[in-house]
Amino acid sequence: GSGLAAGGVAVRDGRIAAIAAPGERFEAAREIDCGGRLLMPGLIDPHVHFGFGDPQNDFRTESRSAALGGVTTVLSFYRTKDFLESFEQERARAESQSVIDFGYHLGLTSDPHVRSLAECYRRWGLSSYKMYLMYKGAAGLSKGFTDIDDGLLFAAMRECAALPGAVLGVHCENVEVIPYLRDPLRAAGRDDLAAWDEQSPDFLEAENVHRTCYFAAKTGATVNIVHLSSKEALDEVRRHRVPGRPPIQVETCPHFLFIDRDDPCGTLGKVNPPLRRRSDIDALWEGVLDGSVTTVGTDHVSRKRETKSGSIWASTNGFPGVATMLPILMHEGYHARGVPLERLAELASLASAKAYHLPTKGRLMPGADADLVLVDPDLERVVDWRELSTFADYSPFEGRSLKGWPVLTVSRGRVLMEQGRLTEAAVDGVGRYLPRWPG
C-alpha cells in the first residue's frame, strides 16, 4: 500500500521480511530505533552521468555520494561508439566500484546505436535510451556526432515501440535557433546566468517537446521528457496527453524545483536546459502535485570547480546533485510548499521503479529489496561539498541551509550511512547491476 503509518520494518537476507505494527517485536541481530522519524523507500535517481567527471573512479566516489543522500539506486547514461563491443567492460568496472545498485540508459548518437537496441535489450535488459536533440547539426559536430536529426529520433522511436516496455528519453532544446539568440547577447557583453536562459528560452524546449510527443503518437513509442525545466514545456506535454496514446513521462530535476536564473551561484548553476524563472519553479511544483511531472532525477555530473570558472559562455554544463536531491525535496517541497510526504516518496522512488522496470525497488512491502532511508524532517544542515564524497569540489547549493536530511541509508539490508557518515559496509562493489526486462 501507500501512505503514512506508524510501525516498523523487519529485514532478512537483504529483503523486507515484514511490515510490523507499532509495538510488534522480532528477534533480530540489530535493532534500529527510528525515534519517530520518517522511514521511506530508498531514493532512485534515474538520471546521473557517472563517468563524466573521473571516468575511472566515478562509480566509486559518486555512488558513495548517492548513499550519503539516501539514494540507493541510480540509472546512469552510457555513451560509447559500439555498445555491443564495450558494455560488458563498462558494467564490470561499475560492479567492482559501486556501493549501491545501478543500471544504465544508453545514449543514442548514431544509426548503428539505434540498430543495436534490440540486441542490447535482449542481452542485458537495457530497456531505456536517450536521444539528444541538442546535438543536431553544428552543435553535434563539435562533439563528433553527425547522425543526430529528426530521422534518427523517428527511427529510435520505431525501435522502442517494438520492444515491450522500452522508454526513450529525449533532451528537448531546439539547438538550431540558439545561435540567433545567443550571438547578440554575447555581443552586448552579457555574462550572467539569466543570459544562459535567454539564449535557449522556454519556447525552444517546448517546441522540441511538441515534436517529440507528436512523433511518439505516430510511432507508438513511450517517451520520457527528461530534465523538463519550464511551464511552457510542461503545458505542451499536457496538450499531447490524450486517452489512447502511449504514456508521456516527464522528469524534472531538483534544481528546476529550487533555484532560478537570478541565483547568486552564477556559473556553478549553468546547465542544459537552463535554470528558468521563479514562475517556472511554481509551475513545476504544480505539476508535481497534479501528477503531470512523473519522476525526478538530478542530472548529476561530477566535474571540478575549475571547469565552471570563466564566463557563462565558456564554463561547462551541469553540476553534482545526487546527494542533495532528498534535502531539496524536503526543504522546498515538504516544508515550504506543503507537498505531502507520500507524493514526494512516489516522485523520488516508486514512480521511477515503475517507469524503469525495477519491481523490487521503490516500495516498503514484504519481498521488496530492503532499500531504506531514514529522514529527519527537522534536521537543518548547510550544504558543504566536502561532506558529500563527490569528485566534484563544489555544489551549486553550497552554503545554503536545507531542512530535512537523511540520517540512515540502507541498501539491500546493509547500513551504508549513519548520521551523515559512510559506514564500513560501504565498500567497493557491494552494489549490483540491475537488468530491466519489463514484465
N, C-alpha and C positions, 0 to 999 in steps of 0.2 A: 504493500500500500504506500501511501504518501501522507505527508502532513507531520505535524509536531506531536510527539508523545513522550511522556516520561518513561524511563526504563533503562535497560542495559543491552549489551551485545556480547554474546559468547562466541569465541573464535576457536576453531580446531583445524589443524593442518592447512592453515592459510586461507580458510574459508569461514564465512559466517555460519555457525552451527545453530544458533538460536537467537531470537529477539526476546529478551526477558522482560517480564513485568516489574514494576517498581518493587524492590524488596526481595525479589526472587534471586536465590543464590546458586552458584555452581561451584564444584570443585575445580580449581584452576591453578596452573603453575604460577600465574601472575595475575593480580587484580589491580586495575587502574580506576581510581575514584575520579570521576569526571566532574564532581563538585558542582552539578547543576549547569555546567556549560553545554554548548551545543555540539552534538556529535553528528557529523554529516558524512555522506559518501565522499571518498577521496575525489579531488577535482580531476577532471580530464581537460587537458589543454590540447585542443585539436589543431593548433596552428603554431608550431615552433620551427625555427630554422637552426637546428643543431648541425654544426659543421661549417657555418659561415664565419665563425669567429676564429677558433683554433681547430681546424678540421681534424687533427689527430686526437684531440682530447676533449672536444666539446661534450660528447655524451657523458664523460666523467664529471666535469665541473657543472654542466647545466642541469643534469639530472639531479644532482645534489641541491642545486638552487631550487628546482621544482619541489623537491621533498621539503625543503625549508618553508615553502609557500603552501604546503598542503595539497600539492598536485601529485597524484600517484600514477597517472597515465599521460603520456604525450604522444601526439602524432606529428612526426617531423617530415619536412619536404625534402625529397631526394631528387636532385638533377644530375644527370650524367649523360655521356654520349650514347651508351648502349646499356639499358637496364639488364638485359638477359646476361650480358657479359660480366657486369660488375656488382649486381645487387648482393650476391652471396657474401662478397668481401665486405661490403658496407655493413650488412646486418651482423656479421661476425664481430666486427670491431665494436659496434654498438652493444652487442650482447656481452662483450668482455668488459665493458666500462660502466654501463648504466646501472643505477641503483633502483630505478623504477621501471615499470613495464612500458613498452613503447611499440609504436607501429609507424608506418610510412604512408605518405601520399607521394605519387610520382609526378614530377614537374614535366609537363609536355612542351617541348620546343621544336619538334621535328616530325616529319611524316613517318620515319621508322619508329619513333616513340609510339605514335598512335597505332601503328600496325602491330606493335608488340604487346598491347594492353591485354588482350585475351589470354595470352600465354603467361603474363605476369600475374593475372588474376587466378588462373588455374594453378600455377606453380607455388605461389607464395601467399595467396589470399590478399593480394594488393587490390582493393576494390574502390579506391578513391584516388582522384587525379586532379591536377590543376593546370589551367590554361592561363597564360599571361598576356592579356590583350594590350598591356602597356609596353610590350616588347615587339610591337609591329614595326615594320619599316626601318627607318634610320635608328630609332631607339633600340631595336633588336640587334641591328648590325653591329652596334658598338659593343654588344655582349657576345657577338658571334652567332646570333640566331637569325637565320634567313628565311625560315619556313612559316613564321607565325603570321597568319592572316585569317580572314573570316572563313576561308575554305577549311583551314586546319581546325578551327573551332567547330565547324559543322561536322567535319569528319570525326572528331573526338566525341562529339555528342552521339553520333550514329553508333560508334563503337560502344560507348557507355550504355546506350539504350538496349543493346543486345546482351549485356552482362547483367544478370539479375542482381538488383540492389546496388549497382555501382553508382557512384556520385562524382560529378565533375564540378570541382571548384573553379571559379573564374575571378581573376583580378580585373575589375572593371575601371578603366580610365581611358578615355579617348586621347591617345598619345599624339594623334595627327594634328590636333588643334592646339596642343600645349605650346609649341614654339611661337605661334602667332600671339599668344597671350604673354608668354614669358619674356620674349625679346624686348618689348617696350618697358617692362618692369625693371629689367636689368639695366637698360639704357638710362632709366630715370634714377639709377643708383639705389634702388630698393634692396635691402639686405636684412629682412626680418621674417619671422615665422608666418606672418599674415600674407606676405608676398608668395610664399610657397603654396598657400591655399589659392591665391588669386591666379597663379599660373596653371593650376589644374582644378578648376572650381567644381562645385557640386553637380552642375548640369552635365559635365563631361563624364562623371561617374554614372549619373542617371541614364545618359544616352547609351552607354555600354551595357548597363543593366537591362535596358529595353531590348537591345539586340540579343543579349544572352537569353532572356526569358522568351523572346519571340522564336528564336531558333530551337529552344528546348521544347516548346509546344509542337513545333513541326517535326522534331525527331523523336519525341517521347522520352528524352533524357531527363533524369533528375539532376538538377543543378544546385550548387551552393554558391551564393554571392558572398565571397569571403571578405573579411575586414570592411564591411559596409560602414560608411562614415557620415552619411548625410540624410537629412529629411527627404530631400528631393529624390534620392536613390531609393529610399525605403518606400516612398509613395508609389514609385514606379513598380516595385515588386507587388505591392498591394493591388495595383491595377491589373496585373497579369495573373494573380491567383484566382482562378475560376474553377468550379467543380468540373471534374473530368480530365483536367490537365495533370501532368506529373507534378509532384510537390516541388516547390521552390524553397530551398533552405536559405536562411540569412544568418550569417555570423557577423557579430561586431566585436570590437576589442575594448578592453578596459580603458585604454587611453581615450577612445572616442566617447566613452561614458563619463569622462572625468575632467580632462583639460582641453582648453580651446586654443585657437590660433594666436591669442594675445598672451599666452602663458609666458612667464619670465624664464622658463627653461631654455628658450631660444633654440639654437641648432640641435640641442640634445633631443628636441621634440620633432625633428624633421623625419617624416615618414610618408610612405605612399600607401593609400591615399592620404592627403594631408589632414592635419588637425583642422577642424571646422569652427563654426561659431557656437556660442552658448545655446542658441535656439536649436541647433542640431543635436547637442547633448540632451536637451529636454525631449526632443522628438524621438531619439533612440531609446530613452528610458520609457517613453510611452509605448514604443514598440516592444520593449521587454515585457511590460505589463499586459499588453493586449495579445501577446503571442506572435506578433509579426516578426520579431527577432527571435530566432530559434536557438542559437548557440553563441557562446563567447569564447574567443581564443586570443592569445596575446600577441602573435606575430613576433615572438621573441627572437632576437638576434644579438649575439654577444661580441660585438667588435669593441675595440678600445676607444677611449675618450678622444685620443688624438685624431681619429678618423672623423670626429664630429666637430673638429675645430675649423677655423676659417669661415668663409662666407656661407650663407644659406644655400648658395648655388653649388659650392664645391664639396661640402661635407656629405658623408654617407647617409643613406636612408636607414631607418629602423633603429631599434634600441631594445635592451633587455626588459622583460616584463613578467616572466613565468613566476617569480617569487612574490610579486605584488598584486597578482590578479585577485586573490581572495580578500586581502585588506581593502582594496579599492571597491570591490562589490559590497563589502560590509559597510565601509565608511560612507560611500556615496549612495549606495542602493538602500541598505537597511536603515542606517542611522539618519541620513539627510533626506531621503525620499520615502521612507516607509515601505519599501518593496518587501513583500512577505518573504520570510526565510525559505519557505517551500519553493517559491518561484526562483530564488537565487540558486538553490541546490539543483533544481531542474535545469536551469540555464547553464550552470557551470559543470554539470556532471551527467545527469540522466539523459538529457537531450543529445549530447554527443555520443553517449553509449548506444542510443537507438539509431542515430543517423549513420554511425560508422560501424555498426555491427560488432559491438563489444558486449555480448549478452551477460557476461559475468561481472561487468563493471557498472558503476553509477547507481547501485541500489543497496539499501540496507535491508536485506532479506536472506533467509536461510538458503545456502547454496551459492550465494554470490561471493566473489573474492572479498577477503577481509581488507579492503582498501578504505581506510577511515581517516577522517581529520577531525580533531577536537578544536573547536573555535571558542576563544574567549571574546565575546562581543564587546566587552568593555575595556579590553587591553589597548592602550594607546602607545604606539611606538613611532619614532621618527625614522623614515626610510634612510638607511645607510648601506650603500652598496658593499661595504666591507663585511657586512654580516650576511650577505646573500650568496656567497660561494660561487659567483659567476666569473668567467674570464673577463667580462666587461668591467672596467673600473669606473663606472658611473651608473646612475639611474636618472631618467628624466623626472622622477618623483623625489629625488634626494632632498633631504632637509624638510620634507613635509611630514606633519604628524597625521597618521591614519589611525582610526579607531575600529578595532575588530581584527584580531590576528589569530592564525593557527598556533596552538601550543603543543600539539602532538600529531604526528603523521604516522600512519600505519599502512604498510604495503604488503598485501597477502600475509597478514599476521605478524610481520616484522615491524617493530617500532624503529623508524628511521630518524625521527626528530622528536626531541622533548625540550620544552621551554626554549624554543628558538635555536637549539643546537643539534647538530647531527650526532647520532649515536654510533656505537661501534658496529652496529648491524648494517650501517650504510657503507658497504664495501663494494668494490668494483664487481660488476657482473651479476648482482643478485636480481636485477631486472630481467624480464623475459620479453622476447619478440612476440607480438600479437598478430597472427594471421587473421584476416577478417573476411571469411567466406559467409556471405549472407545466408541465413537460414541454417 
